Amino acid sequence: MFSKPTYRKLDLDSTGRSHLIAGVAEGRLAMNRVAEQARALDTVCTVVYDSDPDADLTERLIAFFSTASMGLRVYFSGPESFLWAAMRAAAPFGFGKDEIQLELAGRGRDVYCVHCKQITSGVEAATCTCSHCGTLLRVREHFSRRLGCYMGVWDQN
C-alpha cells in the first residue's frame, strides 16, 4: 500500500557536514553502526539516545535543530512511535527527504481509533481492542504520517 512506510538500514551519508543520530531502546544497534561509520570518517556527530522505548526526545531534538546549520544529516532508529514523533519534531526545520533516514527497531504499531480519536500503542496483531473506548478494531494497512500510526476501524466480526 502506498501509505505504508518503508524503512531501510541507516547508512552514513558522507555528503553531510554534520550528523545527528537519535533513537530509543532497540534503536541503539543501528545508532552504533552509524556512529562507527562517522568515527571512521572523523566527522562531526551528535548522539541523542534513551533506553526507554517510550521516551519522548522531542524537546531535545527541537533544541538541537534550532541551532543546527546547513549540511546536517539526521538518522532516527527505534519503534514507529518514536520515528514519527521525531519526524514531526524535524518537520518545521525544512529537512528534505534525502537528509533524514529512518530504521525501524522494535515491534508493535500505534493504532488510531477512528471512533474515539485516541491512539493504542504496542499493537502486534491484525485486530486489537481500543485502550480508550473498548471498541474491537481491525488494523488497516493505511498509515498516517501526520499521526504516525495505522488506522483502526470497527471490526464487525
Secondary structure, DSSP 8 states (H G I E B T S, - for coil): -TTS---------TT-SEEEEEEEGGGHHHHHHHHHHHHHHT-EEEEEEES-TT---HHHHHHHHTT--TTEEEEEEE-HHHHHHHHHHHGGGT--GGGEEEEE-S--EEEEETTT--EEEEE-SSEEE-TTT--EEEEEEEEETTTTEEEEEE---
